[in-house]
Amino acid sequence: MLHHSPNLPCTPKAGCSPHPDTPSHPPGREGEARAAEPGASTRHLALQGTLSWQHPRSSAGGWPRTLEAEMEKDPNYLQDAAKAAARDRLGAEGTEAQLDDFVGAHPDYNEEEEEQKYFRRKRLGIVKNVVAASLAGTLTYGVYLGLLQMQLILHYDETYREVKYSNIQLEDIDRKVLMGINVTPVAALLYTPVLIRFFGTKWAMFLAVGIYALFVSSNYWERYYTLVPSAVAIGVAIVPLWASMGNYIMRMAQKYYEYVNYKEEHVQEQQRPPRGACNTYIIVFQTVFYACFHLSFVCAQMPMLFFLNNYLYQLNHTLHNVKHCGTLSHGTLSGFNTTVLQSLPRSVNLIIVESVLMAAAFLAMLTVLVLCGSAYRPMEEIDLRSIGWGNIFQLPFKHMRDYRLRHLFPLFIYSGFEVLYVCTGFSLNYGVCALGLEKLAYLLMAYGFSASLCSSLALSMLRLRRQIPLLAGAFIHAALLVTLFCWAPEPRLVVQAPLLYTIAVLWGTGSALNKTSVSILLGMLYEDKERQDFIFTIYHWWQALAIFTVYLWSELPMKAKLSIMLATLAVAMGAYLWMEHKLAQHVAYRLPRIPRPRLKMHGYCYLEEDDSDETGSESDGSNDDNERPAESTSRDELPEDENQLG
């Protein structure tokens, strides 16, 4: 260490301090004033912290006496400097206090109460999603059925065809439109799972609703190149729409369970909940969905009720050549008059009606886009599509090896039979044949209101065994099928209206119990979130096959149609009861293994404990993959890591 020579002046540049015997401040007026002031020592300490040492030991060395010079200029210099230092210190302390108030915990903050409020908002969001999806489905199907019904009635009238479309063969176009709608869904099993996994559940719903809106817009300009392609697009979108809707409602029920039981360990760790834990929410949400969905049959009658009925002939004209109704009829109401319009609607009025329907379809699109939240977390969506597109394509077929699903195939088929039969066979060959075309809207509205109200009967599954609502609906339909098989109403006899409306109401009750119970049953049997889109795809694909069959049998005698439906219902109930018996006996079922997601990682990634990078880990992992079973015989035997996606 260097020692400073006593012969050299001590300056700040010399890196030394004044001599200990030398006072740091020379005596004079400054010292006297400082000694005379009360609290002078405190201000002196404050000043030492803010002023740098600038004067030498003596003025003889030629160094400027800065402090004394300032005091000579301003006698209050030291007092002002002390006040400035105190202000700076108080300002720093105030800033720290403000920062603590802003960043620190609020004294009235209750973490548990805020957590409860957060999950309450999440639960309300789930309810909003369910209601929005249900209303979107109601508007979409109601617009589709209403427009199709109105256009088929208009195109059936030969005067309307000749006057407005004399040279474009509108009857042939209508046949091809119906073919596109009913035949195209046969291939839906090949692309629906891929479509839902590629776009995601919400965006698959949005895309399908948009295709329905496209079908509405094509009717502004009725030509072969507008109507037929849009009808084929509708056929392509039918199964993806309802499969994604069913999957969406199921996911909302599972997410609601998570937000109710957010403190449970398996929820916090995103593990599979206990079996049957979500059943209550599945029952409630599916009931809400079908209560709204069946109102689409009511909404579909609005164009006919407020517009088309003003142009229709009375029943004495339209049913003049009809000889047989009901069980004695053949085909679709043979003998019905080819002119049903007493005056042709103006094109402007048709455009107004179609614009209202287009607005409703657009509203359904906005409802899905704005109000419906995502069905999965972002990482879950990635995991669901990362299992490989080949696996996604194969898994619906592999799931059909499960005996639970195979035993439900006849029930799926009957579900498709009954909904199309009530819209065509019963409403035309029984209702219109006896009451006239002008009463068609009221008959289908009675069916829709009844089905909507009676969907709430599925809530009985909260207390009763799940078989009871389904068997009750099947029993009602069986009794009605036998009644219709034995009854042939008289043409143009209006006094039969109460019996027809009663049958429509009871049929709606059976349909509500059937459809709601089947969807609830699928949700109870297949709770794994990575399987639900496959299951609902299979369900609605079999429904589409049944609708295609009804389209093919349109020219059969009514007794043959009723016999086929009655036999299908009997087989469906027998197969379902046998499935429930096998489940009660704990017979193992086969579920295909869901492959693990293969994520392509870019850049650095953190390894989990079971993904060690130590020597030999790759060989061990490959052996484990080779030793995994190709499929599982029951849910409990599934490999845990195979089913825990996301």
C-alpha positions in Angstrom: 0.0 0.0 0.0 1.3 3.4 -1.0 1.8 6.0 1.8 1.2 9.6 1.1 4.1 11.9 1.7 3.5 14.6 4.4 5.3 17.1 2.2 2.7 16.8 -0.6 -0.6 18.5 -0.5 -3.5 16.1 0.1 -6.1 16.4 -2.7 -8.9 14.1 -3.9 -6.8 13.2 -6.9 -4.0 12.0 -4.6 -6.4 9.3 -3.3 -5.9 10.4 0.4 -8.0 12.0 3.2 -7.1 15.0 5.2 -4.7 14.7 8.1 -6.6 13.5 11.2 -5.3 16.4 13.3 -6.5 18.9 10.7 -10.2 19.9 11.1 -12.2 19.0 8.0 -13.8 22.5 8.1 -11.7 25.5 8.9 -12.8 27.8 11.7 -14.6 30.9 10.7 -18.0 32.2 10.2 -19.2 28.8 8.8 -18.2 27.0 12.0 -19.7 29.6 14.2 -23.0 29.6 12.4 -23.1 25.8 12.4 -22.4 25.7 16.2 -25.0 28.4 16.9 -27.8 26.7 15.0 -30.0 24.2 16.9 -29.7 20.8 15.2 -26.6 21.9 13.3 -24.9 18.5 13.7 -27.9 16.7 12.1 -27.8 19.0 9.1 -24.1 18.7 8.9 -24.4 14.9 8.7 -27.0 15.2 6.0 -24.8 17.6 4.1 -21.9 15.2 4.3 -24.0 12.6 2.6 -24.9 14.8 -0.4 -21.9 17.2 -1.0 -18.6 15.9 -2.3 -15.4 16.9 -0.6 -14.1 19.8 -2.6 -11.7 21.9 -0.5 -8.1 21.2 0.5 -6.6 21.3 4.0 -5.6 25.0 3.6 -5.9 27.7 1.1 -2.2 28.2 0.9 -1.9 25.3 -1.6 -3.8 27.3 -4.2 -6.9 25.1 -4.0 -10.3 27.0 -4.1 -12.2 27.1 -0.8 -15.6 26.2 -2.5 -17.7 25.8 0.6 -16.5 29.1 2.1 -17.0 30.8 -1.2 -20.6 29.6 -1.4 -21.2 30.7 2.2 -19.8 34.1 1.4 -22.3 34.4 -1.5 -25.3 32.9 0.3 -25.2 32.7 4.2 -28.2 30.2 4.0 -26.4 27.8 1.7 -25.9 25.0 4.3 -29.5 25.2 5.5 -30.9 25.0 1.9 -28.6 22.0 1.1 -29.7 20.2 4.2 -33.4 20.7 3.3 -32.7 19.4 -0.2 -31.1 16.3 1.1 -34.0 15.6 3.5 -36.4 16.1 0.6 -34.5 13.6 -1.5 -34.5 11.1 1.3 -38.3 11.5 2.0 -39.0 11.3 -1.8 -37.1 7.9 -2.0 -39.0 6.6 1.0 -42.3 7.8 -0.5 -41.6 6.1 -3.8 -40.8 2.8 -2.0 -44.1 3.1 -0.1 -46.1 3.7 -3.2 -44.4 0.7 -4.9 -45.2 -1.5 -1.9 -48.9 -0.3 -2.1 -49.0 -1.1 -5.8 -47.2 -4.4 -5.9 -47.8 -5.8 -2.4 -50.9 -7.7 -1.3 -54.0 -5.7 -0.6 -54.9 -5.8 3.1 -58.5 -6.8 2.2 -57.5 -9.4 -0.4 -59.0 -12.9 0.3 -57.3 -15.5 -1.9 -60.0 -18.2 -1.4 -62.8 -15.8 -2.1 -61.2 -14.6 -5.3 -60.6 -18.2 -6.3 -64.2 -19.0 -5.8 -65.2 -16.0 -7.9 -62.9 -17.0 -10.7 -64.3 -20.5 -11.0 -67.8 -19.2 -10.7 -67.1 -17.1 -13.7 -65.7 -20.1 -15.5 -68.8 -22.2 -14.7 -71.1 -19.4 -16.0 -68.9 -19.4 -19.2 -69.6 -23.1 -19.6 -73.3 -22.6 -19.2 -73.1 -19.8 -21.8 -71.3 -22.2 -24.2 -73.9 -24.9 -23.9 -76.8 -22.5 -24.4 -75.1 -20.8 -27.4 -74.3 -24.1 -29.1 -77.8 -25.3 -28.5 -79.3 -22.2 -30.0 -76.9 -22.3 -32.9 -78.0 -25.9 -33.7 -81.6 -25.0 -33.4 -81.3 -22.0 -35.8 -79.2 -24.0 -38.3 -81.5 -27.0 -38.5 -84.6 -24.9 -38.4 -83.5 -22.7 -41.3 -82.5 -25.8 -43.3 -85.7 -27.7 -42.8 -87.9 -24.6 -43.3 -86.2 -23.6 -46.5 -86.2 -27.2 -47.9 -89.9 -27.7 -47.0 -90.9 -24.4 -48.6 -88.9 -24.9 -51.8 -90.2 -28.5 -52.3 -93.8 -27.4 -52.0 -93.2 -24.5 -54.4 -91.4 -26.7 -56.9 -94.1 -29.4 -56.6 -96.7 -27.0 -58.1 -96.6 -27.4 -61.9 -97.9 -23.9 -62.5 -95.1 -22.4 -60.5 -92.6 -24.6 -62.4 -94.0 -23.7 -65.8 -94.3 -19.9 -65.2 -90.9 -19.3 -63.4 -88.7 -22.2 -64.6 -90.2 -23.6 -67.7 -87.0 -24.9 -69.3 -84.7 -25.9 -66.5 -86.4 -29.2 -65.4 -86.9 -28.2 -61.8 -88.3 -31.6 -60.8 -85.1 -33.3 -61.9 -83.1 -30.7 -59.9 -85.1 -31.4 -56.8 -84.5 -35.2 -57.1 -80.8 -34.6 -57.4 -80.8 -32.1 -54.5 -82.5 -34.8 -52.2 -80.0 -37.4 -53.5 -77.1 -35.1 -52.6 -78.4 -34.5 -49.2 -79.2 -38.1 -48.4 -76.5 -40.1 -50.2 -73.4 -38.0 -49.5 -73.3 -38.7 -45.7 -72.7 -42.4 -46.4 -69.0 -41.6 -46.9 -68.9 -39.3 -43.8 -67.2 -42.0 -41.6 -64.1 -41.6 -43.8 -63.5 -37.9 -43.3 -65.4 -36.7 -40.2 -62.9 -37.6 -37.5 -60.1 -36.2 -39.6 -62.1 -33.0 -40.2 -62.9 -32.5 -36.5 -59.3 -33.2 -35.4 -57.8 -30.9 -38.0 -60.0 -27.9 -37.4 -60.9 -28.5 -33.8 -64.4 -29.1 -32.4 -65.5 -25.5 -32.3 -64.2 -24.7 -35.8 -65.7 -27.8 -37.2 -69.1 -26.6 -35.9 -68.5 -23.2 -37.4 -67.5 -24.6 -40.8 -70.6 -26.9 -40.9 -72.9 -24.1 -39.9 -71.3 -22.0 -42.6 -72.1 -24.7 -45.2 -75.7 -24.7 -44.1 -75.7 -20.9 -44.6 -74.2 -21.5 -48.1 -77.2 -23.8 -48.9 -79.6 -21.0 -48.0 -77.7 -18.4 -50.1 -77.8 -20.8 -53.2 -81.6 -20.5 -53.2 -81.5 -16.8 -54.3 -80.6 -18.1 -57.8 -82.2 -21.5 -58.3 -80.2 -23.2 -61.0 -78.6 -26.7 -61.3 -75.1 -25.4 -60.7 -76.2 -23.6 -57.5 -78.7 -26.0 -55.9 -77.0 -29.4 -56.5 -73.5 -28.5 -55.4 -74.8 -26.8 -52.2 -77.0 -29.9 -51.5 -73.9 -32.1 -51.8 -72.1 -29.7 -49.4 -74.9 -30.1 -47.0 -74.6 -33.9 -47.2 -70.9 -33.6 -46.5 -71.5 -31.3 -43.5 -74.4 -33.2 -41.8 -72.4 -35.8 -39.9 -69.5 -33.4 -38.9 -72.0 -30.9 -37.6 -73.9 -33.2 -35.2 -70.8 -35.2 -34.2 -68.9 -32.0 -33.2 -72.1 -30.7 -31.5 -72.4 -33.9 -29.4 -68.7 -33.9 -28.6 -68.9 -30.2 -27.7 -71.7 -30.7 -25.2 -69.8 -33.7 -23.6 -66.7 -31.6 -23.2 -68.6 -28.8 -21.6 -70.0 -31.2 -19.0 -66.5 -32.5 -18.2 -65.1 -29.0 -17.9 -68.0 -27.9 -15.7 -67.1 -30.8 -13.4 -63.5 -29.6 -13.3 -64.6 -26.1 -12.4 -66.9 -27.3 -9.6 -64.2 -29.6 -8.1 -61.2 -27.4 -8.8 -59.7 -28.3 -5.4 -59.6 -32.0 -6.1 -56.1 -33.4 -6.6 -56.9 -35.2 -9.9 -58.4 -32.0 -11.3 -55.4 -29.9 -10.4 -53.0 -32.5 -12.0 -55.3 -32.8 -15.0 -55.8 -36.5 -14.5 -58.9 -38.6 -15.4 -61.8 -38.1 -13.0 -63.4 -41.0 -11.2 -65.7 -43.1 -13.3 -69.2 -41.6 -13.4 -68.2 -38.3 -11.8 -69.4 -36.2 -14.7 -72.7 -38.1 -15.2 -74.9 -35.5 -13.5 -73.6 -32.7 -15.8 -73.8 -34.9 -18.9 -77.5 -35.6 -18.2 -78.3 -31.9 -17.6 -76.4 -30.5 -20.5 -77.7 -33.1 -23.0 -81.2 -32.3 -21.8 -80.7 -28.6 -22.4 -79.3 -29.3 -25.8 -82.1 -31.5 -27.0 -84.8 -29.3 -25.5 -83.4 -26.5 -27.7 -82.8 -28.7 -30.7 -86.3 -30.0 -31.0 -87.6 -26.5 -31.2 -85.9 -26.4 -34.7 -89.0 -28.3 -35.9 -91.1 -25.4 -34.7 -88.8 -22.8 -36.2 -88.9 -24.6 -39.5 -92.6 -24.0 -39.9 -92.4 -20.2 -39.6 -92.0 -19.7 -43.4 -95.0 -21.9 -44.1 -97.1 -20.5 -41.3 -96.5 -16.8 -42.0 -95.9 -16.9 -45.8 -96.8 -20.0 -47.8 -100.2 -20.8 -46.2 -101.5 -17.6 -47.7 -101.1 -19.1 -51.2 -102.3 -22.7 -50.7 -105.5 -24.2 -51.9 -107.9 -25.7 -49.4 -108.0 -29.5 -48.8 -111.0 -30.1 -51.1 -108.9 -29.1 -54.1 -105.5 -30.6 -53.2 -106.9 -33.9 -51.9 -109.6 -34.3 -54.6 -108.1 -37.4 -56.2 -106.7 -39.0 -53.0 -108.4 -42.4 -52.3 -106.4 -44.0 -49.5 -104.5 -42.6 -46.5 -102.4 -44.1 -43.7 -101.7 -47.8 -43.7 -103.4 -48.3 -47.1 -101.3 -45.8 -48.9 -98.4 -46.4 -51.2 -95.4 -44.2 -51.8 -95.7 -40.5 -50.9 -99.4 -39.5 -50.9 -100.4 -40.9 -54.3 -103.2 -38.9 -56.0 -102.2 -35.6 -54.5 -103.1 -32.7 -56.8 -100.2 -31.3 -58.8 -101.4 -27.7 -58.3 -101.4 -26.6 -54.7 -100.9 -22.8 -55.1 -104.0 -20.8 -55.8 -101.8 -17.8 -56.6 -98.0 -17.5 -57.2 -96.0 -15.6 -54.7 -94.1 -12.6 -56.0 -90.4 -12.9 -56.4 -89.8 -9.9 -54.0 -91.7 -11.7 -51.3 -89.6 -14.9 -51.8 -86.4 -12.8 -51.6 -87.6 -11.3 -48.3 -88.3 -14.7 -46.8 -85.0 -16.1 -48.0 -83.2 -13.0 -46.6 -84.8 -13.6 -43.2 -83.6 -17.2 -43.3 -80.2 -16.1 -44.4 -80.0 -13.7 -41.5 -80.9 -16.5 -39.1 -78.2 -18.8 -40.6 -75.7 -15.9 -40.3 -76.8 -15.4 -36.7 -76.1 -19.0 -36.0 -72.6 -18.6 -37.4 -71.9 -15.6 -35.3 -73.3 -17.4 -32.2 -70.8 -20.2 -32.7 -67.9 -17.9 -33.5 -68.4 -15.3 -30.7 -70.2 -17.1 -27.9 -68.9 -20.6 -28.0 -65.6 -21.1 -26.3 -63.0 -23.7 -27.1 -63.8 -27.4 -26.2 -60.2 -28.2 -25.4 -57.1 -26.5 -24.0 -54.6 -25.5 -26.8 -52.2 -28.3 -25.8 -55.0 -30.8 -25.8 -55.9 -29.9 -29.3 -52.4 -30.3 -30.4 -52.1 -33.7 -28.6 -55.4 -34.9 -30.2 -54.2 -34.4 -33.7 -50.6 -35.4 -33.0 -51.4 -39.1 -32.8 -51.1 -39.3 -36.6 -53.7 -38.9 -39.3 -53.6 -42.5 -40.2 -54.5 -43.5 -36.6 -57.3 -40.9 -36.6 -58.7 -42.4 -39.8 -58.6 -46.0 -38.4 -59.8 -45.4 -34.9 -63.6 -45.1 -35.7 -63.5 -48.5 -37.3 -61.5 -50.0 -34.4 -64.0 -48.7 -31.9 -66.7 -50.7 -33.6 -65.1 -53.9 -32.2 -66.4 -52.8 -28.7 -69.5 -54.9 -28.0 -71.1 -52.0 -26.2 -71.1 -49.9 -29.4 -72.1 -52.9 -31.6 -75.1 -53.6 -29.5 -76.2 -50.0 -29.9 -76.1 -50.0 -33.7 -79.8 -51.0 -34.1 -80.8 -48.1 -31.7 -78.8 -45.7 -33.8 -80.5 -46.9 -37.0 -84.0 -46.6 -35.4 -83.2 -43.1 -34.2 -82.6 -42.1 -37.9 -85.7 -44.0 -39.0 -88.2 -42.3 -36.6 -87.1 -38.7 -37.1 -87.4 -38.8 -40.9 -90.6 -40.9 -40.8 -92.4 -38.4 -38.7 -91.4 -35.6 -41.2 -92.4 -37.5 -44.3 -94.4 -40.7 -43.8 -96.6 -39.7 -40.9 -97.0 -36.0 -41.7 -97.9 -36.6 -45.3 -99.7 -40.0 -45.5 -101.6 -39.4 -42.3 -101.7 -35.7 -41.4 -101.9 -34.0 -44.8 -104.1 -36.8 -46.3 -106.7 -36.2 -43.6 -106.4 -32.5 -42.8 -104.9 -30.9 -45.9 -101.5 -29.3 -46.7 -102.4 -26.1 -44.8 -102.3 -28.1 -41.5 -98.9 -29.6 -42.1 -97.2 -26.8 -40.2 -99.4 -27.1 -37.1 -98.9 -30.9 -37.0 -95.1 -30.6 -37.0 -95.2 -27.8 -34.5 -97.1 -30.1 -32.1 -94.4 -32.7 -32.6 -91.6 -30.1 -32.0 -93.1 -28.6 -28.9 -93.8 -32.0 -27.4 -90.3 -33.2 -28.1 -88.8 -30.0 -26.6 -90.8 -30.2 -23.4 -90.4 -33.9 -22.9 -86.7 -33.8 -23.3 -86.7 -32.7 -19.7 -88.0 -36.2 -18.8 -84.5 -37.4 -19.4 -83.6 -35.6 -16.1 -85.2 -38.6 -14.4 -81.9 -40.4 -15.1 -80.6 -38.4 -12.2 -82.7 -40.6 -9.9 -83.8 -43.6 -11.9 -81.8 -46.2 -13.7 -80.6 -45.1 -17.1 -82.6 -47.9 -18.9 -86.0 -46.5 -17.8 -86.3 -43.4 -20.0 -85.0 -45.2 -23.1 -87.3 -48.1 -22.6 -90.2 -45.7 -22.0 -89.6 -43.9 -25.2 -89.3 -47.3 -27.1 -92.6 -48.5 -25.5 -94.4 -45.3 -26.6 -93.1 -45.6 -30.2 -94.0 -49.3 -30.3 -97.6 -48.6 -29.3 -97.8 -45.8 -31.9 -96.4 -48.0 -34.7 -98.9 -50.7 -34.0 -101.7 -48.0 -34.0 -100.6 -46.6 -37.3 -100.2 -50.0 -38.8 -103.9 -50.7 -38.0 -105.3 -47.3 -38.8 -106.2 -45.8 -42.2 -107.7 -42.2 -41.7 -110.3 -41.1 -44.1 -109.2 -38.5 -46.7 -110.5 -34.9 -46.2 -112.1 -35.7 -42.8 -111.1 -32.9 -40.4 -112.8 -34.5 -37.3 -109.8 -36.8 -37.1 -107.5 -33.9 -36.2 -107.5 -34.5 -32.4 -106.3 -38.1 -32.8 -103.6 -37.0 -35.3 -102.3 -34.2 -33.0 -102.3 -36.7 -30.1 -100.2 -39.1 -32.1 -97.8 -36.2 -33.1 -97.4 -35.2 -29.4 -96.8 -38.8 -28.3 -94.3 -39.3 -31.1 -92.5 -36.2 -30.0 -92.4 -37.6 -26.4 -90.9 -40.9 -27.6 -88.4 -39.1 -29.9 -87.2 -36.8 -27.0 -86.6 -39.8 -24.7 -84.9 -41.7 -27.5 -82.5 -39.1 -28.7 -81.6 -37.6 -25.3 -81.1 -41.0 -23.6 -78.9 -42.3 -26.4 -76.6 -39.2 -26.2 -76.5 -39.4 -22.4 -75.7 -43.2 -22.6 -72.8 -42.6 -25.0 -71.5 -40.0 -22.6 -71.6 -42.3 -19.7 -70.0 -45.3 -21.5 -67.2 -43.3 -23.2 -65.9 -40.7 -20.8 -62.4 -40.4 -22.3 -62.1 -37.0 -24.0 -59.8 -38.5 -26.7 -62.6 -40.9 -27.8 -65.7 -38.9 -27.8 -65.5 -37.5 -31.3 -65.0 -41.0 -32.7 -68.1 -42.3 -30.8 -70.4 -39.5 -31.8 -69.2 -39.8 -35.4 -70.2 -43.4 -35.4 -73.6 -42.6 -33.9 -74.5 -39.9 -36.4 -73.1 -41.9 -39.3 -75.4 -44.8 -38.5 -78.2 -42.2 -38.3 -77.3 -40.9 -41.7 -77.4 -44.5 -43.1 -80.9 -44.9 -41.7 -82.0 -41.6 -43.3 -80.5 -42.8 -46.6 -82.6 -46.0 -46.2 -85.7 -44.0 -45.7 -84.9 -42.0 -48.8 -84.6 -45.3 -50.8 -87.9 -46.8 -49.5 -90.1 -43.8 -50.3 -92.1 -45.8 -52.8 -92.8 -48.8 -50.5 -96.3 -49.5 -49.1 -96.9 -47.9 -45.7 -97.4 -51.3 -44.1 -93.9 -52.4 -45.2 -92.3 -49.2 -43.8 -94.1 -49.6 -40.4 -93.1 -53.3 -40.3 -89.4 -52.4 -40.9 -89.5 -49.8 -38.2 -91.3 -52.0 -35.7 -88.8 -54.8 -36.3 -85.8 -52.4 -36.0 -87.2 -51.1 -32.7 -87.6 -54.6 -31.3 -84.1 -55.6 -32.3 -82.7 -52.3 -30.9 -84.3 -52.8 -27.5 -83.2 -56.4 -27.3 -79.6 -55.6 -28.2 -79.6 -52.7 -25.7 -80.9 -54.8 -22.9 -78.4 -57.6 -23.7 -75.6 -55.0 -23.6 -76.7 -53.8 -20.2 -76.8 -57.4 -19.0 -73.3 -58.1 -20.2 -72.1 -54.9 -18.4 -73.8 -56.0 -15.2 -71.9 -59.4 -15.5 -68.7 -57.4 -15.9 -67.9 -58.9 -19.3 -64.7 -57.3 -20.6 -65.0 -55.0 -23.6 -62.3 -54.1 -26.1 -61.1 -50.5 -26.5 -58.5 -49.7 -29.1 -55.3 -48.2 -27.8 -55.0 -44.5 -28.4 -51.4 -43.8 -29.5 -49.3 -41.3 -27.6 -49.0 -37.9 -29.3 -45.8 -37.5 -31.3 -44.9 -33.9 -31.0 -42.3 -32.3 -33.1 -40.2 -30.3 -30.8 -38.2 -27.3 -32.1 -35.3 -25.8 -30.1 -34.7 -26.7 -26.5 -37.2 -28.7 -24.4 -37.1 -29.7 -20.7 -37.1 -33.4 -20.1 -39.6 -35.0 -17.7 -38.4 -37.5 -15.1 -39.5 -40.5 -17.3 -37.8 -39.0 -20.3 -34.2 -39.3 -19.0 -31.3 -38.7 -21.4 -28.9 -41.0 -19.6 -27.2 -43.8 -21.4 -29.5 -46.6 -22.4 -32.7 -44.7 -22.0 -33.5 -44.8 -25.8 -33.2 -48.5 -25.9 -35.4 -48.9 -22.8 -38.0 -46.6 -24.3 -38.1 -48.5 -27.5 -38.6 -51.8 -25.7 -41.5 -50.3 -23.7 -43.2 -49.2 -26.9 -42.8 -52.6 -28.5 -44.2 -54.3 -25.4 -47.4 -52.2 -25.2 -50.6 -54.1 -25.9 -52.3 -53.3 -29.2 -55.6 -52.9 -27.5 -57.2 -53.0 -24.1 -60.1 -55.2 -22.9 -61.6 -52.6 -20.5 -61.1 -49.1 -19.3 -59.3 -50.1 -16.2 -56.7 -52.1 -18.2 -55.8 -49.2 -20.4 -52.2 -48.0 -20.1 -52.3 -44.8 -18.1 -50.0 -42.8 -20.2 -51.9 -43.8 -23.4 -55.1 -42.2 -22.3 -53.8 -39.1 -20.6 -53.5 -36.7 -23.5 -52.9 -33.0 -22.7 
